Amino acid sequence: MKIAGILLAAGQSSRFGSHKLMAQLQGEHVGLLSARLLLAAGVDTLTVVTRAQDTALQQLYTRAGFTCLICDNASAGMSASLQAGLDANRDAPAWLIALADMPFVRADSVRQLLQALRRGEQIVQPTCRGRAGNPVGFHNCYLRELMALSGDRGARQLLQRHRDSICLLEVDDPGVLQDIDRPEDLSRGCSRE
């Protein structure tokens, strides 16, 4: 089954003080680490969703060989970015939705999520020490509901509504819980191995 990766990179980095996806981590830009992880773990395609005015980030991704999709209404919240990515990949049987500010997720965790989607799970989400994390996978049967979301909470509303249908995969990977919001988060990172 083909799984389209959608990397949400249209945030404003307001708490970071500068563009967090352009920050350096392990000798690489944070945003590129997240994108490369998804491809290395086995998504079939990858679409990176960015804000229209974020030309430096778009150039960074494009130079690295990634496909950028501009979300003109990214200021409407994460759901707008998610829907732009879904609309561009609406024919995919399933999607893995990832956040570009989560570069510490391990490739093996992503592989487990992809395997669960390919064996027929409808929604898959990693957990670590009992806490739900990201990225999250959805079967195409949720397209209509995902396209109806609004605001800055992403797919959280849908996950709450369908919590009994979620395949929770416990992984020994704190990276599924750790995003980068402030500069100090870069030094609190987890190993990506």
C-alpha positions as CSV (number, residue, x, y, z in Angstrom):
1,M,0.0,0.0,0.0
2,K,1.3,3.4,-0.9
3,I,1.7,5.8,2.0
4,A,2.1,9.5,1.5
5,G,4.2,11.4,4.0
6,I,3.0,14.9,4.8
7,L,5.4,17.0,6.8
8,L,3.8,20.0,8.4
9,A,6.4,22.9,8.3
10,A,4.1,25.9,8.2
11,G,4.3,27.0,11.8
12,Q,5.5,30.5,12.9
13,S,8.2,29.5,15.4
14,S,6.8,32.2,17.8
15,R,8.3,30.7,21.0
16,F,11.7,29.9,19.4
17,G,12.6,33.5,18.7
18,S,13.8,32.7,15.1
19,H,12.9,30.1,12.5
20,K,13.3,26.8,14.4
21,L,13.3,24.7,11.3
22,M,16.4,26.5,10.0
23,A,18.2,26.0,13.3
24,Q,21.2,23.7,13.3
25,L,21.1,20.3,15.1
26,Q,23.7,17.6,14.6
27,G,25.2,19.6,11.8
28,E,21.9,19.8,9.8
29,H,18.8,22.0,9.7
30,V,16.0,20.8,12.0
31,G,13.5,20.8,9.2
32,L,15.7,18.7,6.9
33,L,16.4,16.1,9.6
34,S,12.6,15.5,10.0
35,A,12.1,15.2,6.2
36,R,15.0,12.9,5.7
37,L,13.8,10.7,8.5
38,L,10.5,10.1,6.9
39,L,12.0,9.1,3.5
40,A,14.6,6.9,5.1
41,A,11.9,5.1,7.1
42,G,9.9,4.3,4.0
43,V,7.1,6.7,3.1
44,D,6.4,6.4,-0.6
45,T,6.2,10.1,-1.3
46,L,6.8,13.2,0.8
47,T,5.1,16.6,0.6
48,V,6.5,19.4,2.8
49,V,3.8,22.0,3.6
50,T,5.2,25.5,4.2
51,R,3.9,29.0,4.6
52,A,3.7,31.2,1.5
53,Q,6.1,33.9,2.9
54,D,8.7,31.3,4.1
55,T,10.9,31.4,0.9
56,A,14.1,30.6,2.8
57,L,12.7,27.4,4.1
58,Q,11.1,26.5,0.7
59,Q,14.6,27.0,-0.9
60,L,16.2,24.8,1.7
61,Y,13.8,21.9,1.1
62,T,13.9,22.4,-2.7
63,R,17.7,22.4,-2.9
64,A,17.6,19.1,-0.8
65,G,15.3,17.5,-3.4
66,F,12.0,17.7,-1.5
67,T,8.6,18.8,-2.9
68,C,7.2,21.9,-1.2
69,L,3.6,22.8,-1.1
70,I,2.7,26.3,-0.2
71,C,-0.2,26.8,2.2
72,D,-1.6,30.2,1.5
73,N,-3.8,30.2,4.6
74,A,-1.4,28.7,7.1
75,S,-2.2,31.5,9.5
76,A,-5.6,29.8,10.0
77,G,-3.8,27.1,12.0
78,M,-2.4,23.6,11.7
79,S,-5.6,22.2,10.3
80,A,-5.1,24.4,7.2
81,S,-1.6,23.1,6.6
82,L,-2.8,19.5,7.2
83,Q,-5.7,19.9,4.7
84,A,-3.4,21.4,2.0
85,G,-1.1,18.4,2.3
86,L,-4.1,16.0,2.3
87,D,-5.6,17.7,-0.7
88,A,-2.4,17.3,-2.7
89,N,-2.3,13.6,-1.7
90,R,-6.0,12.8,-1.7
91,D,-5.6,9.7,-3.8
92,A,-3.1,8.0,-1.5
93,P,-4.6,5.0,0.4
94,A,-3.0,6.3,3.6
95,W,-1.0,9.2,5.0
96,L,1.6,9.6,7.7
97,I,1.3,13.1,9.2
98,A,4.5,14.3,10.8
99,L,5.6,17.6,12.4
100,A,8.8,19.2,11.1
101,D,9.8,20.4,14.5
102,M,10.1,16.8,15.8
103,P,13.6,15.7,14.5
104,F,14.3,13.2,17.3
105,V,11.8,10.6,16.2
106,R,13.6,7.3,15.4
107,A,13.4,5.7,12.0
108,D,12.4,2.4,13.5
109,S,9.4,4.0,15.2
110,V,8.2,5.4,11.8
111,R,8.7,2.0,10.2
112,Q,6.5,0.4,12.8
113,L,3.8,2.9,12.1
114,L,4.1,2.3,8.4
115,Q,3.9,-1.4,8.8
116,A,0.7,-1.1,10.9
117,L,-0.9,1.1,8.2
118,R,0.1,-1.4,5.5
119,R,-1.4,-4.3,7.4
120,G,-4.7,-2.5,7.5
121,E,-4.9,-0.4,10.7
122,Q,-7.1,2.7,10.1
123,I,-5.3,5.1,12.5
124,V,-1.9,4.5,14.1
125,Q,-0.2,6.5,16.7
126,P,3.0,6.0,18.7
127,T,3.1,6.0,22.4
128,C,6.0,6.2,24.8
129,R,5.7,5.4,28.4
130,G,1.9,5.6,27.9
131,R,1.9,9.1,26.4
132,A,0.6,9.5,22.8
133,G,2.9,11.1,20.3
134,N,3.7,11.8,16.7
135,P,3.7,11.1,13.8
136,V,0.2,9.7,13.2
137,G,-1.0,7.6,10.3
138,F,-4.5,7.7,8.8
139,H,-6.3,5.5,6.3
140,N,-8.0,7.4,3.4
141,C,-11.4,6.6,4.9
142,Y,-10.8,9.6,7.2
143,L,-10.3,12.1,4.4
144,R,-13.7,13.8,4.8
145,E,-13.4,14.2,8.5
146,L,-9.8,15.4,8.3
147,M,-10.8,18.0,5.6
148,A,-13.5,19.3,8.0
149,L,-11.1,20.1,10.9
150,S,-10.5,23.7,11.8
151,G,-8.1,25.6,14.1
152,D,-4.6,25.0,15.4
153,R,-5.1,21.6,17.0
154,G,-4.4,19.5,13.9
155,A,-6.1,16.1,13.9
156,R,-6.5,16.0,17.7
157,Q,-10.3,16.4,17.5
158,L,-10.5,13.4,15.1
159,L,-8.3,11.3,17.4
160,Q,-10.5,12.1,20.4
161,R,-13.6,11.2,18.4
162,H,-12.1,7.9,17.2
163,R,-10.0,6.9,20.2
164,D,-11.4,3.4,20.2
165,S,-10.2,2.9,16.6
166,I,-6.6,4.0,17.2
167,C,-3.9,1.4,17.0
168,L,-1.5,2.6,19.7
169,L,2.1,1.4,19.2
170,E,4.2,1.5,22.3
171,V,7.8,2.5,21.3
172,D,10.9,3.0,23.3
173,D,11.4,6.4,21.7
174,P,11.0,9.6,23.6
175,G,11.5,11.4,20.3
176,V,7.8,10.8,19.5
177,L,6.9,13.1,22.4
178,Q,9.6,15.8,21.9
179,D,9.1,18.8,19.7
180,I,11.3,21.9,19.5
181,D,9.6,25.0,20.8
182,R,12.5,26.9,22.3
183,P,16.3,27.0,21.6
184,E,17.1,25.0,24.7
185,D,15.0,22.1,23.3
186,L,17.8,21.6,20.8
187,S,20.2,20.5,23.5
188,R,17.7,18.2,25.2
189,G,17.5,16.0,22.2
190,C,17.3,12.3,22.0
191,S,19.5,10.0,20.0
192,R,18.0,9.4,16.6
193,E,19.5,5.9,16.3
